[in-house]
């Protein structure tokens, strides 16, 4: 009589509820699936990218070619411009203009950040700034001109011709408003996707979701404009325009999130956070405008909805709606491209061109039918 030997199995432990426990090792294998570990690793990468992006952008703000207009007597105008453009590190991009009125117009249409008025009859010059466009830039230009004038035995007086409103503190309300709109847009889209469970995206469901998010964007834009304007008095005036900018900003973030979710599943939410938060927030021109940021963040800031929304709101409130075309086109492009990609990807899934992906990132296989 032979006796078969088998590997000892992990003993089952009664839980007292009638169902034996599967044991710690089995539960550990279930709790730490390969896919779960990959998602946690992705979260770690996203966290470290967040730290790198924020510290990298803000740890050493350095002026770089800040636009400056110079009003000076003809005999010294070119010399003054050349001297300012020749400063170490290229902190200024100076240009000569004919008179003070022309310089002020350039500030209001967002062509320059400051105007230097050289006094032809004395040694005290005047610097015109608009800190509503970014107090950090105004401070940086003031310090640069003070040092440059001191080297010429001259002094300068700063005149802030367009400061932030009394309720706007350091002019950051536009930035925080844009962040709120962006976060609301991608959170609403992500929640709608996750709430659908294991069902894959299809064309009808995608169209419905985009429609719901469009309504949400209108309501969210209205809420943000109300809070920033009538409720808190931070961004007063231009209420309808601010509402429209908010609706477009929210929908741009939401539509992009829907598209990435359909294409990548839950990973798409991580990509959305990477673009809008990790890269978008520090490059948006909030705490430090683009002229003070390192080259990478300076290059991308205008092309991410966070920066576009901030600029659009700020230019509407303080600069009479000047220089709005660029940021509005960026927001419209994200909204249109996100919607288009979401619709096309859903339609392709429906035709069977690709394997559908659920909102939680797993592939959906069609059930096989028996051949007769």
C-alpha positions in Angstrom: 0.0 0.0 0.0 1.5 3.3 -1.2 1.0 6.6 0.4 1.1 9.8 -1.7 2.8 12.8 -0.2 1.4 16.2 -1.0 2.5 19.7 -0.2 1.1 20.9 3.1 -1.6 23.5 2.5 -2.0 26.6 4.6 -4.6 25.8 7.3 -8.0 27.5 7.1 -8.9 29.6 10.0 -12.4 29.9 11.1 -13.7 33.4 11.4 -16.6 32.6 13.5 -19.1 33.6 10.8 -19.4 30.2 9.1 -16.9 31.0 6.3 -13.3 29.9 6.9 -10.5 32.4 6.3 -8.3 31.9 3.3 -5.2 32.6 5.3 -2.9 35.6 5.3 -0.8 34.6 2.3 -3.8 34.2 0.0 -5.3 37.4 1.2 -1.9 39.1 0.7 -1.7 37.9 -2.9 -5.2 39.2 -3.6 -4.6 42.5 -1.9 -1.3 43.2 -3.7 -2.1 42.3 -7.3 0.4 43.1 -10.0 -1.9 45.7 -11.4 -2.4 47.3 -8.0 1.3 47.5 -7.4 1.8 49.1 -10.8 -0.8 51.7 -10.0 0.8 52.4 -6.6 4.2 52.8 -8.4 2.5 55.2 -10.8 1.2 57.2 -7.9 4.7 57.4 -6.4 6.1 58.7 -9.7 3.3 61.2 -9.9 4.0 62.3 -6.3 7.7 62.8 -6.9 6.9 64.6 -10.2 4.7 67.0 -8.2 7.6 67.8 -5.8 10.1 68.1 -8.6 7.8 70.4 -10.7 6.8 72.8 -7.9 10.3 73.1 -6.3 11.9 73.2 -9.7 9.7 76.1 -10.8 9.7 78.1 -7.7 13.0 77.5 -5.8 15.0 80.2 -7.7 12.9 82.7 -9.6 15.1 84.6 -12.1 14.0 87.5 -14.4 14.3 86.7 -18.1 13.6 89.2 -20.8 10.8 91.0 -19.0 9.2 93.3 -21.7 10.0 97.0 -20.9 9.3 100.2 -22.8 11.7 103.1 -22.5 10.6 106.8 -23.0 13.8 108.9 -23.2 15.1 111.9 -25.1 16.1 111.0 -28.7 19.8 111.6 -28.0 20.0 109.0 -25.2 17.1 106.7 -26.1 19.1 104.1 -28.1 21.9 104.2 -25.6 19.5 103.6 -22.7 17.8 100.7 -24.4 21.2 99.1 -25.3 22.4 99.5 -21.8 19.3 97.8 -20.3 19.4 95.0 -22.8 23.0 94.4 -22.1 22.5 93.7 -18.4 24.0 90.4 -17.2 21.5 87.5 -17.5 19.2 89.3 -20.0 16.6 90.2 -17.3 15.0 92.8 -19.6 13.8 93.1 -23.2 13.8 96.9 -23.6 12.4 98.8 -26.5 12.1 102.5 -27.2 8.7 104.2 -27.5 7.8 107.8 -28.4 6.0 109.0 -25.3 4.4 108.1 -22.1 0.9 107.7 -23.6 2.3 105.1 -26.0 4.0 103.3 -23.1 0.9 103.2 -21.0 -1.0 101.8 -24.0 1.5 99.0 -24.3 1.0 98.1 -20.6 -2.7 98.0 -21.0 -2.6 95.8 -24.1 -0.2 93.4 -22.3 2.7 94.1 -24.7 5.1 95.2 -21.9 5.1 94.8 -18.2 6.7 98.2 -17.3 7.6 101.6 -18.8 10.7 103.6 -17.8 10.3 107.4 -18.2 13.8 108.9 -18.3 13.8 112.5 -17.0 15.7 114.7 -19.5 16.0 117.6 -16.9 17.2 115.8 -13.9 18.4 112.5 -12.4 15.2 111.1 -11.1 13.4 108.7 -13.5 9.9 107.2 -13.1 9.0 103.5 -13.6 5.4 102.7 -14.5 4.3 99.1 -13.5 1.0 97.2 -13.4 1.2 94.8 -10.5 -2.3 93.4 -11.3 -0.4 91.4 -14.0 1.9 89.9 -11.4 3.3 91.6 -8.3 6.5 89.5 -8.5 7.3 90.8 -12.0 6.7 94.4 -10.9 9.0 94.0 -7.9 11.7 92.3 -10.0 11.6 95.1 -12.7 11.8 97.8 -9.9 14.8 96.2 -8.4 16.6 95.8 -11.7 16.0 99.4 -12.7 17.0 100.7 -9.3 20.4 99.0 -9.7 20.8 100.1 -13.3 20.0 103.7 -12.4 22.2 103.7 -9.4 25.1 102.7 -11.6 24.4 105.9 -13.6 24.1 108.0 -10.5 20.3 108.2 -11.1 17.3 107.3 -9.0 13.9 105.9 -9.9 10.4 106.3 -8.4 7.9 103.5 -9.1 4.3 104.3 -10.0 1.9 101.3 -9.9 -0.7 102.4 -12.5 -2.8 99.2 -12.3 -2.6 97.5 -8.9 -4.8 94.5 -7.9 -8.2 95.3 -6.5 -8.5 95.8 -2.8 -10.1 92.4 -2.4 -7.6 90.6 -4.6 -4.6 90.6 -2.2 -1.5 90.0 -4.2 -3.4 89.5 -7.5 -3.6 85.8 -7.1 -7.4 85.4 -7.2 -7.5 84.8 -11.0 -4.9 82.0 -10.5 -6.8 80.3 -7.7 -10.1 80.7 -9.5 -8.6 78.9 -12.6 -7.3 76.1 -10.4 -10.7 75.6 -8.9 -12.3 75.4 -12.3 -9.7 73.0 -13.6 -10.0 70.7 -10.5 -13.8 70.7 -10.8 -13.6 69.8 -14.4 -11.4 66.8 -14.2 -12.9 65.5 -10.9 -16.4 65.6 -12.4 -15.3 63.7 -15.5 -13.3 61.2 -13.4 -16.2 60.6 -11.0 -18.6 60.0 -13.9 -16.2 57.5 -15.4 -15.5 55.6 -12.2 -19.2 55.5 -11.2 -20.0 53.5 -14.3 -18.2 50.6 -12.9 -17.0 47.9 -15.3 -19.0 49.0 -18.3 -16.8 50.1 -21.2 -17.3 53.4 -22.9 -19.6 53.4 -25.9 -20.6 56.2 -28.2 -24.0 56.9 -26.6 -22.6 56.9 -23.1 -19.7 59.2 -24.1 -22.1 61.7 -25.8 -24.3 61.6 -22.7 -21.3 62.1 -20.4 -20.0 65.0 -22.5 -23.5 66.6 -22.5 -23.7 66.3 -18.7 -20.3 67.8 -18.3 -21.2 70.7 -20.6 -24.1 71.5 -18.3 -21.8 71.1 -15.3 -19.2 73.4 -16.8 -21.8 76.2 -17.2 -23.0 75.8 -13.6 -19.4 75.6 -12.3 -18.3 78.7 -14.3 -21.3 80.5 -12.8 -20.5 79.4 -9.3 -16.8 80.5 -9.6 -17.7 83.9 -11.0 -20.3 84.4 -8.3 -17.8 83.6 -5.5 -14.9 85.6 -6.9 -17.2 88.5 -7.7 -20.4 89.4 -5.8 -19.7 87.1 -2.9 -16.1 87.9 -2.0 -15.5 91.0 -4.1 -12.1 89.7 -5.3 -12.7 90.0 -9.0 -15.3 92.6 -9.5 -16.8 93.6 -12.9 -17.1 91.7 -16.2 -19.2 89.0 -14.5 -20.7 87.6 -17.7 -17.2 87.3 -19.4 -15.8 85.7 -16.3 -18.6 83.2 -16.3 -18.0 82.3 -19.9 -14.3 81.8 -19.3 -15.0 79.6 -16.4 -17.4 77.4 -18.4 -14.9 77.0 -21.1 -12.1 76.2 -18.7 -14.1 73.6 -16.8 -15.2 71.9 -20.0 -11.7 71.9 -21.5 -10.5 70.0 -18.4 -13.5 67.7 -18.3 -13.4 66.8 -22.0 -9.7 66.1 -21.9 -10.2 63.8 -18.9 -13.0 61.9 -20.6 -10.8 61.3 -23.7 -7.8 60.1 -21.6 -10.0 57.9 -19.5 -11.5 56.2 -22.5 -8.1 55.7 -24.1 -6.1 54.7 -21.0 -8.6 53.8 -18.3 -7.7 54.8 -14.7 -4.2 55.7 -15.9 -5.9 58.5 -17.9 -6.8 60.2 -14.6 -3.2 60.1 -13.6 -2.1 61.7 -16.9 -4.8 64.4 -16.4 -3.4 65.2 -13.0 0.2 65.2 -14.4 -0.8 67.8 -17.1 -3.2 70.0 -15.2 -1.7 70.0 -11.7 1.9 68.8 -11.7 2.9 70.8 -14.8 0.0 73.2 -15.1 -0.1 74.9 -11.7 3.5 76.0 -11.3 3.7 77.2 -14.9 0.4 79.1 -14.9 1.8 82.5 -14.0 0.2 82.6 -10.5 2.8 82.9 -7.8 5.5 83.7 -10.3 4.6 84.9 -13.8 6.3 83.2 -16.7 9.1 85.8 -17.0 10.5 84.6 -13.6 10.2 80.9 -14.3 12.9 78.5 -15.5 12.9 77.8 -19.3 10.8 74.5 -19.2 7.9 75.9 -17.2 8.1 79.2 -19.0 7.8 77.4 -22.4 4.7 75.3 -21.4 2.7 77.6 -19.3 0.7 79.3 -22.0 -0.3 76.0 -23.6 -2.0 74.3 -20.6 -5.5 75.2 -19.6 -4.4 76.2 -16.1 -2.3 79.0 -17.4 -4.7 79.9 -20.2 -7.6 80.2 -17.7 -5.5 82.3 -15.3 -4.4 84.6 -18.1 -7.9 84.9 -19.6 -9.4 85.8 -16.2 -6.7 88.3 -15.3 -6.7 90.0 -18.7 -10.5 90.3 -18.6 -10.7 91.8 -15.1 -7.7 94.2 -15.2 -6.7 94.8 -18.8 -10.0 95.4 -20.6 -10.0 92.1 -22.3 -6.8 92.7 -24.2 -4.6 89.7 -25.3 -7.5 87.2 -24.9 -7.3 85.4 -28.2 -4.3 83.2 -27.3 -5.6 81.8 -24.0 -9.2 81.4 -25.4 -7.9 79.4 -28.4 -5.9 77.1 -26.0 -9.0 76.4 -23.9 -11.2 75.9 -27.0 -8.6 73.5 -28.5 -8.5 71.3 -25.4 -12.3 71.3 -25.3 -12.7 70.4 -29.0 -9.8 67.9 -29.1 -10.9 66.2 -25.9 -14.5 65.8 -27.1 -13.4 64.7 -30.6 -11.0 62.1 -29.3 -13.5 60.8 -26.8 -16.2 60.4 -29.5 -13.9 58.8 -32.1 -12.4 56.4 -29.6 -15.8 55.3 -28.4 -17.1 54.9 -31.9 -14.0 52.8 -32.8 -14.6 50.6 -29.8 -18.2 50.1 -30.9 -17.1 49.0 -34.4 -14.7 46.5 -32.8 -11.6 48.1 -34.1 -10.0 47.9 -30.7 -10.6 46.1 -27.4 -12.8 48.3 -25.2 -11.3 49.5 -22.0 -13.4 49.9 -18.9 -13.4 53.0 -16.8 -11.2 51.2 -14.3 -8.6 50.3 -16.9 -9.4 46.6 -17.6 -10.1 45.2 -21.1 -13.6 44.0 -21.9 -13.8 40.9 -24.0 -17.0 40.1 -25.9 -18.5 36.7 -24.9 -17.9 34.0 -27.4 -20.9 32.3 -28.9 -20.9 28.7 -29.9 -20.9 28.0 -33.7 -23.7 25.8 -35.0 
